Amino acid sequence: MIRFTPVNHKTHGNPGGFRTSSDEMKPTTKSSATVFASCEGIINGQLAVTQRVVAELKKHCTVRILGFRNSTGATGTAGILWNRLLKACSVIQCVTRLAFTRKASKTLYVPLDGGKGLGLNLLAVAVAKLRGYSVVLHHHSYRYVEERCKYMAALARLSGPSDYHVVPCCSFGRELSEQYRKKLNCIVVPASVASIGEAVSAGSKLAGGVRKPLTIGHMSNLSLEKGLGRVVETFELMLQQSIAARLVIAGPYCTDRERELVEGCVNRHSEYVDYRGRVSGPDKAKFFQDIDIFLFPSKYKDECWGIVLNEALAYGCPVIAYDRACIAHVIGKGAGSAIPASEDFPRSATALIQSWLGDPTSYAASRNAAIKRSEELMRESELSLSSLVSVLQTPAAPPISLTR
């Protein structure tokens, strides 16, 4: 079960439902908030959202940041272990500051990790509860929703009436509560808040029909878990079925396996494959303007949204992805397809692409639906970010006892 309560403790609107952006929120004056997070490092979805929340929070109140170091991008067993050790030491240092320095606010905001870092999050939250903070936990990983985790179970037990769980979509919140059998106060804040204010243009794609050759694209921190292999298989299956197609890939390689996979594909189909590496700014915009369909067949355990999907939709690119966590919610109706994880992605995606090629009107409708869905998500994001900032400013109910 999950409990949905109003964020403003002086009102009782929307009892029994999710806290949504339409609920009235009144920020307090002379308010402050404490953030326990890494706000710098290699950009991923979690960091992008955290930076956006902190930037917005600073506009409205005094913010104290207990910032620890994030991933340095080290590779290899020794590099990864060293990176984890440095992060653990940095987090413990921040926890010590949280425990022994003057309490600067009544609310602590904690973006949660998905893997073993969740144990360090638990340490910080336990100290915060002992010091009387109300805690706002921001979820970015589906890993511990899909598979029960002892650290998340402990965090759920620590959560009391004055604490909130920020989730990317309603279904995530329901599944989280069911997995840990605990009534939770949830606030829905789409991960698309990271994209607020980004100006995009679908350009000339909306003016014509299906371009030939059709260009499919994929962008991520390139890994097999995020579906790079399935993207290549889809492209090669399209060629086998005599579909005139191009493939554009962008993003850094996670390991040498991904590098070898892409380089092999380029060698086999040099005229039709374009690898652009890490892109940003105008180069990222050009990537989306150059593709017709965005593929995202991720089975990455932490994947729950995929901010890159918002960008694809904004540029009028229909999305074909595996259905996981909030991804079907992101795509919405008509803007592509969320394929069940049990299905063969290359075959299902190729069949859908074939149907679009056979019916250009349907494809054009999907492009328009993509842009419309992007606009809907942006409106939701702007309102929900405002609500979250108000929660972080507003003193909540008295904190719970750790022995409760």
Backbone hydrogen bonds in HBPLUS format (Angstrom, degrees):
<---DONOR---> <-ACCEPTOR-->    atom                        ^
c    i                          cat <-CA-CA->   ^        H-A-AA   ^      H-
h    n   atom  resd res      DA  || num        DHA   H-A  angle D-A-AA Bond
n    s   type  num  typ     dist DA aas  dist angle  dist       angle   num
A0003-ARG N   A0184-LEU O   3.05 MM 181  5.06 123.5  2.38 117.2 131.7     1
A0011-THR N   A0008-ASN O   3.08 MM   3  5.69 168.9  2.09 120.7 124.2     2
A0017-GLY N   A0014-ASN O   3.28 MM   3  5.59 146.3  2.40 134.4 129.8     3
A0188-VAL N   A0019-ARG O   3.49 MM 169  6.50 176.0  2.50 162.3 161.4     4
A0023-ASP N   A0020-THR O   3.21 MM   3  5.82 162.0  2.24 115.9 120.8     5
A0062-THR N   A0031-SER O   3.21 MM  31  6.56 162.4  2.24 148.0 143.6     6
A0033-ALA N   A0062-THR O   2.96 MM  29  6.48 148.0  2.07 161.9 171.6     7
A0064-ARG N   A0033-ALA O   2.96 MM  31  6.36 164.5  1.98 157.7 162.9     8
A0034-THR N   A0107-THR O   3.05 MM  73  6.21 162.1  2.09 158.9 164.4     9
A0109-TYR N   A0034-THR O   2.79 MM  75  6.18 163.4  1.81 161.4 166.9    10
A0035-VAL N   A0064-ARG O   2.78 MM  29  6.15 163.0  1.80 163.2 168.1    11
A0066-LEU N   A0035-VAL O   2.73 MM  31  5.94 171.9  1.74 171.5 174.4    12
A0036-PHE N   A0109-TYR O   2.88 MM  73  6.06 173.9  1.88 166.8 167.9    13
A0037-ALA N   A0066-LEU O   3.24 MM  29  6.45 139.6  2.42 133.0 144.4    14
A0068-PHE N   A0037-ALA O   3.33 MM  31  6.31 141.9  2.49 112.1 122.7    15
A0048-ALA N   A0044-ASN O   2.97 MM   4  6.12 161.6  2.01 156.9 162.5    16
A0049-VAL N   A0045-GLY O   3.04 MM   4  6.25 160.1  2.09 151.9 156.4    17
A0050-THR N   A0046-GLN O   2.93 MM   4  6.12 165.1  1.95 152.6 157.3    18
A0051-GLN N   A0047-LEU O   2.90 MM   4  6.04 165.2  1.92 152.7 156.0    19
A0052-ARG N   A0048-ALA O   3.16 MM   4  6.32 151.8  2.24 139.1 146.6    20
A0053-VAL N   A0049-VAL O   2.92 MM   4  6.19 161.7  1.96 157.6 162.1    21
A0054-VAL N   A0050-THR O   2.94 MM   4  6.11 169.6  1.95 156.1 159.0    22
A0055-ALA N   A0051-GLN O   2.96 MM   4  6.03 158.2  2.01 142.4 148.9    23
A0056-GLU N   A0052-ARG O   3.04 MM   4  6.22 157.7  2.09 146.0 151.6    24
A0057-LEU N   A0053-VAL O   2.84 MM   4  6.02 157.4  1.89 150.8 158.0    25
A0058-LYS N   A0054-VAL O   2.96 MM   4  6.14 152.2  2.04 149.6 155.6    26
A0059-LYS N   A0056-GLU O   3.09 MM   3  5.39 143.9  2.23 103.5 113.8    27
A0060-HIS N   A0057-LEU O   3.00 MM   3  5.47 153.2  2.08 112.2 120.2    28
A0061-CYS N   A0057-LEU O   3.08 MM   4  6.24 142.2  2.22 158.2 169.5    29
A0080-ILE N   A0076-GLY O   2.92 MM   4  6.07 162.9  1.95 159.0 163.5    30
A0081-LEU N   A0077-THR O   2.99 MM   4  6.15 166.0  2.01 152.4 156.4    31
A0082-TRP N   A0078-ALA O   2.93 MM   4  6.06 159.6  1.98 148.3 154.2    32
A0083-ASN N   A0079-GLY O   2.95 MM   4  6.08 153.9  2.02 143.0 150.3    33
A0084-ARG N   A0080-ILE O   2.95 MM   4  6.22 155.4  2.01 149.2 155.5    34
A0085-LEU N   A0081-LEU O   2.98 MM   4  6.23 153.7  2.05 146.1 153.3    35
A0086-LEU N   A0082-TRP O   2.99 MM   4  6.24 161.7  2.02 150.6 154.9    36
A0087-LYS N   A0083-ASN O   2.96 MM   4  6.18 157.7  2.01 147.1 153.5    37
A0088-ALA N   A0084-ARG O   2.88 MM   4  6.04 161.9  1.91 148.6 153.6    38
A0089-CYS N   A0085-LEU O   2.99 MM   4  6.21 162.3  2.03 150.9 155.3    39
A0090-SER N   A0086-LEU O   2.97 MM   4  6.14 155.8  2.03 144.3 151.3    40
A0091-VAL N   A0087-LYS O   2.83 MM   4  6.08 159.4  1.87 155.6 160.9    41
A0092-ILE N   A0088-ALA O   2.95 MM   4  6.14 165.5  1.97 151.7 155.6    42
A0093-GLN N   A0089-CYS O   3.03 MM   4  6.21 150.9  2.11 142.3 150.1    43
A0094-CYS N   A0090-SER O   3.10 MM   4  6.43 151.3  2.18 143.5 150.8    44
A0094-CYS N   A0091-VAL O   3.01 MM   3  5.05 113.7  2.46  95.4 111.3    45
A0095-VAL N   A0091-VAL O   2.81 MM   4  6.15 153.4  1.88 153.4 161.9    46
A0096-THR N   A0092-ILE O   2.94 MM   4  6.14 152.3  2.01 145.0 152.0    47
A0097-ARG N   A0093-GLN O   3.13 MM   4  6.48 151.0  2.21 141.4 148.7    48
A0098-LEU N   A0094-CYS O   2.88 MM   4  6.17 153.4  1.95 146.2 154.2    49
A0099-ALA N   A0095-VAL O   2.87 MM   4  6.10 146.0  1.98 145.8 155.0    50
A0100-PHE N   A0096-THR O   3.00 MM   4  6.13 152.8  2.08 150.5 156.4    51
A0101-THR N   A0097-ARG O   3.00 MM   4  5.38 152.1  2.08 142.1 144.3    52
A0134-SER N   A0106-LYS O   2.85 MM  28  6.13 168.5  1.86 157.2 160.4    53
A0108-LEU N   A0134-SER O   2.83 MM  26  6.21 157.1  1.88 160.9 167.5    54
A0136-VAL N   A0108-LEU O   2.81 MM  28  6.12 164.8  1.83 163.1 164.2    55
A0110-VAL N   A0136-VAL O   2.88 MM  26  6.16 169.0  1.89 163.7 164.8    56
A0138-HIS N   A0110-VAL O   2.96 MM  28  6.07 165.4  1.98 134.4 138.4    57
A0112-LEU N   A0138-HIS O   2.84 MM  26  5.81 175.3  1.84 158.3 157.7    58
A0118-LEU N   A0115-GLY O   3.12 MM   3  5.89 167.4  2.14 118.3 122.3    59
A0119-GLY N   A0116-LYS O   3.06 MM   3  5.79 154.8  2.13 118.0 123.3    60
A0120-LEU N   A0117-GLY O   3.03 MM   3  5.24 126.5  2.33 100.8 113.9    61
A0121-ASN N   A0117-GLY O   3.09 MM   4  6.51 150.2  2.18 145.4 154.3    62
A0122-LEU N   A0118-LEU O   2.91 MM   4  6.18 151.7  1.99 144.1 151.4    63
A0123-LEU N   A0119-GLY O   3.15 MM   4  6.45 150.2  2.24 139.4 146.4    64
A0124-ALA N   A0120-LEU O   3.17 MM   4  6.49 159.2  2.22 147.8 152.0    65
A0125-VAL N   A0121-ASN O   2.94 MM   4  6.24 161.6  1.97 155.1 160.3    66
A0126-ALA N   A0122-LEU O   2.90 MM   4  6.05 162.0  1.93 153.7 158.3    67
A0127-VAL N   A0123-LEU O   3.16 MM   4  6.39 160.9  2.20 147.8 152.2    68
A0128-ALA N   A0124-ALA O   2.91 MM   4  6.13 156.8  1.96 146.9 154.3    69
A0129-LYS N   A0125-VAL O   2.86 MM   4  6.10 156.2  1.92 153.7 158.8    70
A0130-LEU N   A0126-ALA O   3.12 MM   4  6.36 155.9  2.18 143.6 150.0    71
A0131-ARG N   A0127-VAL O   3.04 MM   4  6.32 138.8  2.22 142.6 153.9    72
A0131-ARG N   A0128-ALA O   3.14 MM   3  5.07 125.6  2.45  91.6 105.7    73
A0133-TYR N   A0128-ALA O   2.97 MM   5  5.32 166.3  1.99 152.6 148.3    74
A0132-GLY N   A0129-LYS O   3.07 MM   3  5.03 157.7  2.12 100.6 107.5    75
A0164-TYR N   A0135-VAL O   2.99 MM  29  6.51 153.9  2.06 149.2 157.5    76
A0137-LEU N   A0164-TYR O   2.82 MM  27  6.20 160.1  1.86 165.9 161.3    77
A0166-VAL N   A0137-LEU O   2.68 MM  29  5.96 167.2  1.70 155.3 160.1    78
A0139-HIS N   A0166-VAL O   2.89 MM  27  5.93 171.8  1.90 162.2 163.4    79
A0142-TYR N   A0302-ASP O   3.19 MM 160  4.89 147.4  2.30  96.9 106.6    80
A0145-VAL N   A0142-TYR O   3.10 MM   3  5.12 145.6  2.23 101.0 111.5    81
A0146-GLU N   A0142-TYR O   2.95 MM   4  6.12 162.1  1.98 161.8 164.9    82
A0147-GLU N   A0143-ARG O   2.99 MM   4  6.10 156.1  2.04 145.4 152.8    83
A0153-ALA N   A0149-CYS O   2.90 MM   4  6.12 153.0  1.97 150.8 159.5    84
A0154-ALA N   A0150-LYS O   3.03 MM   4  6.24 151.3  2.12 140.6 147.1    85
A0155-LEU N   A0151-TYR O   2.99 MM   4  6.32 153.8  2.06 145.1 152.5    86
A0156-ALA N   A0152-MET O   2.86 MM   4  6.10 153.8  1.93 148.8 155.6    87
A0157-ARG N   A0153-ALA O   3.02 MM   4  6.30 150.4  2.11 141.8 149.8    88
A0158-LEU N   A0154-ALA O   3.00 MM   4  6.28 147.0  2.12 144.7 153.5    89
A0159-SER N   A0155-LEU O   3.13 MM   4  6.31 128.8  2.40 138.7 151.3    90
A0159-SER N   A0156-ALA O   3.22 MM   3  5.17 137.6  2.41  94.4 106.0    91
A0163-ASP N   A0160-GLY O   3.05 MM   3  5.42 167.2  2.07 119.0 122.5    92
A0165-HIS N   A0185-ASN O   2.78 MM  20  6.04 156.3  1.83 162.5 170.3    93
A0187-ILE N   A0165-HIS O   2.91 MM  22  6.18 155.8  1.97 146.8 150.5    94
A0167-VAL N   A0187-ILE O   2.90 MM  20  6.16 157.9  1.95 153.6 161.0    95
A0189-VAL N   A0167-VAL O   2.88 MM  22  5.99 157.6  1.93 151.8 159.3    96
A0173-GLY N   A0169-CYS O   3.35 MM   4  6.74 157.5  2.41 149.7 155.0    97
A0174-ARG N   A0170-CYS O   3.03 MM   4  6.38 158.0  2.08 154.8 161.0    98
A0175-GLU N   A0171-SER O   2.96 MM   4  6.13 166.6  1.98 151.0 154.6    99
A0176-LEU N   A0172-PHE O   2.89 MM   4  6.02 155.7  1.94 149.7 157.0   100
A0177-SER N   A0173-GLY O   3.06 MM   4  6.21 164.9  2.08 148.0 151.3   101
A0178-GLU N   A0174-ARG O   2.96 MM   4  6.17 159.8  2.00 149.5 155.5   102
A0179-GLN N   A0175-GLU O   2.88 MM   4  5.98 157.4  1.93 147.9 153.9   103
A0180-TYR N   A0176-LEU O   3.19 MM   4  6.42 152.8  2.27 147.0 153.0   104
A0181-ARG N   A0177-SER O   2.73 MM   4  5.58 108.4  2.24 139.8 156.6   105
A0182-LYS N   A0177-SER O   3.31 MM   5  5.43 151.3  2.40 136.3 144.0   106
A0193-VAL N   A0190-PRO O   3.16 MM   3  6.14 156.7  2.22 124.9 125.9   107
A0194-ALA N   A0191-ALA O   3.23 MM   3  6.29 174.1  2.24 126.7 127.5   108
A0195-SER N   A0192-SER O   2.93 MM   3  5.39 156.6  1.99 112.8 119.9   109
A0196-ILE N   A0193-VAL O   3.24 MM   3  5.33 169.1  2.26 107.8 111.0   110
A0198-GLU N   A0195-SER O   3.16 MM   3  5.71 164.2  2.18 139.1 138.6   111
A0207-ALA N   A0204-SER O   3.03 MM   3  5.34 151.3  2.11 109.0 117.9   112
A0214-LEU N   A0244-ALA O   3.07 MM  30  6.34 141.0  2.23 152.3 142.1   113
A0246-ARG N   A0214-LEU O   2.79 MM  32  6.17 145.0  1.91 152.3 156.6   114
A0292-ASP N   A0215-THR O   2.72 MM  77  5.27 170.8  1.73 148.4 150.8   115
A0293-ILE N   A0215-THR O   3.27 MM  78  6.67 149.9  2.37 151.4 155.1   116
A0216-ILE N   A0246-ARG O   2.93 MM  30  6.25 164.6  1.96 158.7 153.8   117
A0248-VAL N   A0216-ILE O   2.99 MM  32  6.41 158.0  2.04 156.2 163.3   118
A0217-GLY N   A0293-ILE O   2.88 MM  76  6.27 149.3  1.97 160.1 169.5   119
A0295-LEU N   A0217-GLY O   2.89 MM  78  6.09 172.0  1.89 178.2 176.7   120
A0218-HIS N   A0248-VAL O   3.06 MM  30  6.60 145.8  2.18 157.0 165.3   121
A0250-ALA N   A0218-HIS O   2.96 MM  32  6.44 153.8  2.03 155.0 161.3   122
A0220-SER N   A0250-ALA O   3.29 MM  30  6.83 148.0  2.40 150.5 154.3   123
A0222-LEU N   A0252-PRO O   2.83 MM  30  5.84 123.4  2.15 152.2 166.7   124
A0254-CYS N   A0222-LEU O   2.97 MM  32  5.70 141.9  2.12 161.3 155.9   125
A0228-LEU N   A0223-SER O   3.20 MM   5  5.82 167.2  2.22 148.0 145.9   126
A0227-GLY N   A0224-LEU O   3.01 MM   3  5.11 157.0  2.06 104.1 110.2   127
A0299-LYS N   A0225-GLU O   2.82 MM  74  5.47 170.5  1.83 170.7 170.4   128
A0231-VAL N   A0227-GLY O   2.95 MM   4  6.23 145.5  2.07 153.0 163.5   129
A0232-VAL N   A0228-LEU O   3.11 MM   4  6.45 161.9  2.14 154.1 157.2   130
A0233-GLU N   A0229-GLY O   2.96 MM   4  6.20 158.6  2.00 147.0 153.5   131
A0234-THR N   A0230-ARG O   2.92 MM   4  6.04 151.9  2.00 139.7 146.9   132
A0235-PHE N   A0231-VAL O   3.03 MM   4  6.32 162.9  2.06 152.6 156.5   133
A0236-GLU N   A0232-VAL O   2.99 MM   4  6.23 164.3  2.02 153.4 157.4   134
A0237-LEU N   A0233-GLU O   2.89 MM   4  6.02 146.7  2.00 143.6 153.0   135
A0238-MET N   A0234-THR O   2.96 MM   4  6.21 150.7  2.05 147.4 155.2   136
A0239-LEU N   A0235-PHE O   3.09 MM   4  6.46 153.7  2.16 146.1 152.8   137
A0240-GLN N   A0236-GLU O   2.99 MM   4  6.21 153.4  2.06 140.9 148.4   138
A0241-GLN N   A0237-LEU O   3.03 MM   4  6.28 138.9  2.20 141.2 151.7   139
A0241-GLN N   A0238-MET O   3.16 MM   3  5.12 126.7  2.46  92.9 106.6   140
A0243-ILE N   A0238-MET O   2.90 MM   5  5.22 163.2  1.92 153.6 151.2   141
A0242-SER N   A0239-LEU O   2.98 MM   3  4.99 151.7  2.06 111.7 112.3   142
A0247-LEU N   A0272-TYR O   2.84 MM  25  6.25 160.1  1.88 165.5 171.7   143
A0274-ASP N   A0247-LEU O   2.85 MM  27  6.25 157.5  1.90 161.4 168.5   144
A0249-ILE N   A0274-ASP O   2.94 MM  25  6.30 160.6  1.98 153.2 158.7   145
A0276-ARG N   A0249-ILE O   2.89 MM  27  6.26 167.8  1.91 168.8 172.1   146
A0251-GLY N   A0277-GLY O   2.66 MM  26  4.84 158.8  1.70 108.7 114.7   147
A0260-GLU N   A0256-ASP O   2.90 MM   4  6.11 165.9  1.92 154.8 157.3   148
A0261-LEU N   A0257-ARG O   3.02 MM   4  6.23 151.4  2.10 142.4 150.6   149
A0262-VAL N   A0258-GLU O   3.03 MM   4  6.26 167.5  2.05 154.4 156.1   150
A0263-GLU N   A0259-ARG O   2.89 MM   4  6.04 169.1  1.91 156.2 159.9   151
A0264-GLY N   A0260-GLU O   2.93 MM   4  5.91 151.2  2.02 140.0 147.6   152
A0265-CYS N   A0261-LEU O   3.09 MM   4  6.33 152.2  2.17 141.3 148.6   153
A0266-VAL N   A0262-VAL O   2.85 MM   4  6.15 159.0  1.89 155.8 161.8   154
A0267-ASN N   A0263-GLU O   2.95 MM   4  6.13 156.2  2.01 144.6 150.8   155
A0268-ARG N   A0264-GLY O   3.05 MM   4  6.28 148.6  2.15 143.3 151.3   156
A0269-HIS N   A0265-CYS O   2.94 MM   4  6.06 149.1  2.04 147.6 156.0   157
A0272-TYR N   A0269-HIS O   2.91 MM   3  5.53 152.0  1.99 121.1 129.7   158
A0283-ASP N   A0280-SER O   3.14 MM   3  5.45 130.1  2.40 146.5 136.3   159
A0284-LYS N   A0281-GLY O   3.09 MM   3  5.40 124.3  2.41 105.0 118.4   160
A0285-ALA N   A0281-GLY O   3.10 MM   4  6.45 160.5  2.14 153.4 159.2   161
A0286-LYS N   A0282-PRO O   2.92 MM   4  6.12 155.3  1.98 145.0 151.5   162
A0287-PHE N   A0283-ASP O   3.03 MM   4  6.25 147.5  2.14 137.8 146.4   163
A0288-PHE N   A0284-LYS O   3.22 MM   4  6.62 161.2  2.26 155.4 157.0   164
A0289-GLN N   A0285-ALA O   2.96 MM   4  6.20 152.3  2.04 147.6 156.5   165
A0290-ASP N   A0286-LYS O   2.90 MM   4  5.95 134.9  2.11 144.0 154.3   166
A0290-ASP N   A0287-PHE O   3.21 MM   3  5.27 134.0  2.44  95.7 107.9   167
A0294-PHE N   A0318-PRO O   2.95 MM  24  6.24 171.6  1.96 164.0 166.8   168
A0320-ILE N   A0294-PHE O   2.93 MM  26  6.31 162.5  1.96 166.3 170.6   169
A0296-PHE N   A0320-ILE O   2.88 MM  24  6.22 154.2  1.95 154.4 155.8   170
A0322-TYR N   A0296-PHE O   3.36 MM  26  6.75 149.8  2.45 130.8 128.1   171
A0303-GLU N   A0300-TYR O   2.97 MM   3  5.33 148.8  2.07 112.5 122.3   172
A0326-CYS N   A0304-CYS O   2.98 MM  22  5.53 150.7  2.07 134.6 142.8   173
A0309-LEU N   A0306-GLY O   2.89 MM   3  5.64 157.1  1.94 120.9 127.6   174
A0310-ASN N   A0307-ILE O   2.98 MM   3  5.48 130.6  2.23 110.4 121.7   175
A0312-ALA N   A0308-VAL O   3.01 MM   4  6.31 157.1  2.06 147.8 153.8   176
A0313-LEU N   A0309-LEU O   2.98 MM   4  6.20 167.0  1.99 153.5 156.2   177
A0314-ALA N   A0310-ASN O   2.98 MM   4  6.14 156.3  2.03 145.2 152.0   178
A0315-TYR N   A0311-GLU O   3.24 MM   4  6.51 138.8  2.42 142.7 151.9   179
A0315-TYR N   A0312-ALA O   3.16 MM   3  5.36 133.7  2.39 100.5 112.3   180
A0317-CYS N   A0312-ALA O   2.99 MM   5  5.22 159.5  2.04 148.0 145.8   181
A0316-GLY N   A0313-LEU O   2.91 MM   3  5.10 157.9  1.96 113.5 116.1   182
A0319-VAL N   A0335-ALA O   3.02 MM  16  6.50 156.5  2.08 149.1 148.7   183
A0337-SER N   A0319-VAL O   2.83 MM  18  6.41 151.3  1.92 154.3 162.8   184
A0321-ALA N   A0337-SER O   2.98 MM  16  6.42 164.5  2.01 165.8 170.8   185
A0339-ILE N   A0321-ALA O   2.72 MM  18  6.06 155.6  1.78 168.3 164.1   186
A0323-ASP N   A0339-ILE O   2.77 MM  16  5.27 160.3  1.80 139.9 137.5   187
A0327-ILE N   A0324-ARG O   2.95 MM   3  5.55 171.1  1.96 144.3 144.3   188
A0329-HIS N   A0326-CYS O   3.01 MM   3  5.21 118.9  2.40 102.0 117.4   189
A0330-VAL N   A0326-CYS O   3.00 MM   4  6.36 149.2  2.09 151.2 160.7   190
A0331-ILE N   A0327-ILE O   3.08 MM   4  6.38 164.9  2.10 155.8 157.5   191
A0332-GLY N   A0328-ALA O   2.98 MM   4  6.09 159.1  2.03 146.5 152.7   192
A0343-GLU N   A0340-PRO O   3.00 MM   3  5.65 164.2  2.02 121.5 126.5   193
A0348-SER N   A0344-ASP O   3.01 MM   4  6.16 171.3  2.02 163.1 166.0   194
A0349-ALA N   A0345-PHE O   2.79 MM   4  5.80 171.7  1.80 166.0 168.1   195
A0350-THR N   A0346-PRO O   2.99 MM   4  5.95 158.6  2.04 140.2 146.7   196
A0351-ALA N   A0347-ARG O   2.98 MM   4  6.11 154.6  2.05 145.6 152.4   197
A0352-LEU N   A0348-SER O   3.12 MM   4  6.37 155.4  2.19 144.6 150.6   198
A0353-ILE N   A0349-ALA O   2.92 MM   4  6.19 161.4  1.96 152.0 157.5   199
A0354-GLN N   A0350-THR O   2.86 MM   4  6.05 154.4  1.93 146.8 154.0   200
A0355-SER N   A0351-ALA O   3.06 MM   4  6.33 151.3  2.14 141.4 148.7   201
A0356-TRP N   A0352-LEU O   3.01 MM   4  6.37 149.1  2.11 147.8 156.3   202
A0357-LEU N   A0353-ILE O   2.93 MM   4  6.22 156.0  1.99 150.3 156.9   203
A0358-GLY N   A0354-GLN O   2.97 MM   4  6.20 144.5  2.10 143.7 153.6   204
A0359-ASP N   A0355-SER O   3.06 MM   4  6.15 119.8  2.43 132.7 147.1   205
A0359-ASP N   A0356-TRP O   3.13 MM   3  4.98 141.3  2.29  93.8 105.2   206
A0362-SER N   A0359-ASP O   2.92 MM   3  5.46 127.4  2.20 114.9 127.5   207
A0363-TYR N   A0359-ASP O   3.26 MM   4  6.68 154.1  2.33 148.9 156.6   208
A0364-ALA N   A0360-PRO O   2.89 MM   4  6.13 159.2  1.93 149.7 155.1   209
A0365-ALA N   A0361-THR O   2.97 MM   4  6.21 149.7  2.07 141.5 149.8   210
A0366-SER N   A0362-SER O   3.02 MM   4  6.32 145.4  2.15 141.3 150.5   211
A0366-SER N   A0363-TYR O   3.06 MM   3  5.03 118.6  2.46  92.8 108.1   212
A0367-ARG N   A0363-TYR O   2.97 MM   4  6.36 148.7  2.07 148.5 157.2   213
A0368-ASN N   A0364-ALA O   3.07 MM   4  6.36 163.2  2.10 149.5 153.2   214
A0369-ALA N   A0365-ALA O   2.86 MM   4  6.03 151.9  1.94 142.6 151.3   215
A0370-ALA N   A0366-SER O   2.89 MM   4  6.04 143.0  2.03 140.4 149.8   216
A0371-ILE N   A0367-ARG O   3.22 MM   4  6.60 156.9  2.27 149.2 153.3   217
A0372-LYS N   A0368-ASN O   3.00 MM   4  6.25 162.1  2.04 149.7 155.1   218
A0373-ARG N   A0369-ALA O   2.84 MM   4  5.96 156.8  1.89 145.6 152.0   219
A0374-SER N   A0370-ALA O   2.95 MM   4  6.18 154.2  2.02 145.8 153.0   220
A0375-GLU N   A0371-ILE O   3.04 MM   4  6.32 155.9  2.10 148.4 154.0   221
A0376-GLU N   A0372-LYS O   3.00 MM   4  6.31 152.6  2.08 146.7 154.3   222
A0377-LEU N   A0373-ARG O   2.93 MM   4  6.19 162.4  1.96 153.8 157.8   223
A0378-MET N   A0374-SER O   2.98 MM   4  6.22 149.5  2.07 144.9 153.4   224
A0379-ARG N   A0375-GLU O   3.06 MM   4  6.33 156.1  2.12 146.6 152.3   225
A0380-GLU N   A0376-GLU O   2.99 MM   4  6.27 165.4  2.01 153.5 157.5   226
A0381-SER N   A0377-LEU O   2.86 MM   4  5.98 153.5  1.93 142.6 150.5   227
A0382-GLU N   A0378-MET O   2.99 MM   4  6.17 162.6  2.02 152.1 154.9   228
A0383-LEU N   A0379-ARG O   3.24 MM   4  6.44 167.4  2.25 152.2 154.8   229
A0384-SER N   A0380-GLU O   2.90 MM   4  6.01 161.6  1.93 150.8 156.9   230
A0385-LEU N   A0381-SER O   2.88 MM   4  5.90 154.6  1.94 149.5 155.5   231
A0386-SER N   A0382-GLU O   3.30 MM   4  6.44 155.4  2.37 137.5 143.5   232
A0387-SER N   A0383-LEU O   3.09 MM   4  6.42 151.0  2.18 143.1 151.1   233
A0388-LEU N   A0384-SER O   2.90 MM   4  6.18 156.5  1.96 148.6 154.4   234
A0389-VAL N   A0385-LEU O   2.97 MM   4  6.19 163.9  2.00 152.5 156.3   235
A0390-SER N   A0386-SER O   3.10 MM   4  6.32 151.8  2.18 141.9 149.4   236
A0391-VAL N   A0387-SER O   2.99 MM   4  6.31 150.0  2.08 146.1 154.4   237
A0392-LEU N   A0388-LEU O   2.97 MM   4  6.28 157.9  2.02 153.6 159.1   238
A0393-GLN N   A0389-VAL O   3.10 MM   4  6.32 132.2  2.34 138.5 150.7   239
A0393-GLN N   A0390-SER O   3.23 MM   3  5.12 132.7  2.47  91.8 104.4   240
A0394-THR N   A0390-SER O   2.96 MM   4  6.01 144.6  2.09 146.7 155.7   241
A0404-ARG N   A0401-SER O   3.16 MM   3  5.37 164.4  2.19 109.2 113.7   242
